[in-house]
Amino acid sequence: NLVESPNRNFSVLYFIPTRIIAIWEVLQSLVLHYRKGKEFKETKLSIICRIFGILVPGVSAHSPVNYINAVRLGPPTLKPILRMEEN
């Protein structure tokens, strides 16, 4: 007989924060182009994926748009900082 066991990866403590983060991702995607410029505007498909990410967390968190924006909005590279230290 097959004995069903609860999913060890599910936790209510994990469920709530992941939904909050997914909602934050949707809001951030809708506001970012107003704050940083029109080149940060997301496509309708990207926004739909982020909304779907509320139901299935993680779907929108690993989109290529996030990685591109992280590089574009991240800290400056080390070369200019090191040049300033040399002078």
C-alpha positions, 0 to 999 in steps of 0.5 A: 500500500502507498502511504501518503506523506506530507510535503516536507518542502511546504511550510506556512512560514514559507508560503506567506513571505514568498507571496509578499515577495511576488507581490513586491516584484509586480509592484516594482515592475510597474513602477521601475520605469517611472523611477529609472527611465523608459528603458526599464519598462517591462513587456506585457508578457513579463508583467503577466509572468510576474502576476503568475508568480504570485500563484507559483512563487519563483517563476518571476524571481528568476526572469532574465529581466531581473538579472539585467536590471540587477546589473544595470542598477547595481553598484559601480564596477571596481575599476573606477573605485580603484582608480579613485584610490590611486589618485 
